[in-house]
Amino acid sequence: MRTVPIPVDVSKLTITCVKAPRPRVLNKDTGEIKTDKNGNTVYEVTVSVEDEFGRIELVKIGITGEPPIKAGDAVHAVGLLGYVWEIAGRWGISYRATALLPQQETASV
């Protein structure tokens, strides 16, 4: 199955890091870490996302390289894409971003 990335409009979302970035583990038995096509480590960041209506959801965002954020930081997700997937009758959305920056850094840019 081929997935098509869907751009996510983050302009009306409040994103907060709730768990520090950590390398994404592909195989828990071997400890194999996920890398991108260039061999860079892919990190996983758990964030809370609040929409303009106050609905909150926890999601994990994948990103190449360790982002400069920590738990509790308000986050700006640059280039956030959603990928709809389906495996054996189950489906979901995985998220990937070009960058995850602390909100104060993006305010000064």
N, C-alpha and C positions, 0 to 999 in steps of 0.2 A: 504494500500500500504506500503510495506516495502522498506526503502531506504538503499542503501549501501554507506558507507562513501568512498569518493575518496580523497586520500592524495594530497595536493597541494604543488608543488615544489616552495618554496619561494626564492630560491637562486638567481633568476633573477628578483625579484620584489622589488620595493621600497614602503614600507608601512609607512604611516604617519597618526597619530591619528588626526582627525579633530573635534571630539566632545568627551568631557570627558565621561568616563565610567559611566553608570547609570544602576540601577537594571531594568531588563526586566519586564514590566507590562503585565500580562496575561489578565486581565480584567480591562478595563479603567473605567467601572462603579463602580466596588468594590475596585479598587486599588490593587487587588491581585498581588503579586510579584511571578515570576517564581522561583522555586527551583529545584535542582537536586534530584536524588534518595536518597541522604544522608541529604537532608534538607538545603543544602547550597544555598545561593542566586546566581542566574545566572545574570551576567551583560551583557550589550550590549554595544559594542564600535563601533562607526562609524569611518571608516578609508578610506583614498584614497589609491588605489593600482595602481602603475605605472609599466607597463611591460617594457621589454628591447627595445621596439619599440616606447616608449613614450605615449602609450595609457593609459588613466587614467579612473578608475571607482571607484565610491563610493560604499562601501559594509559595512554591519554590521556583526560583529563577536561576537558570544556568548562565554562566558567564565565563569567558576565557580569561584566565589570570585572576589573581586575588584582588577583589575590589577594596578600596580604602574606606570601608565602613565597618561599624560594629553594632552590636545589639543596642537598640534604643535610638539609633540615628534615623532622622527623617531622610528619605532617599529619593533621588531623582533617577528614574530608569530611562536611559537613553537608548533609543532604537528597540524598544520592547516589542517582541513578536510572540504570538501564540500559535502553537502547532496542535491541531486536533489529531488524535491518534485513536486507533481501535485495534485491540488484540483479543482474539477468542471471545468476541461478544461484549467485551468491556471497552469503554472509551473514556477519554479524558482530554485535557489540554495541558501541554507542557509549555513553559515559557523560557525565552532566551532574550538576553539584552546585550547590546554592544558595550554599555558601561553602566555601572551602578555607582553614583556619586553622592556624597553627603549633600543634603539640600543647601547648606550654607555656601558650598563651593560653587554650585550652579547659580546662586544669586549674584555672585561677584563676576560671573563670566559674561 
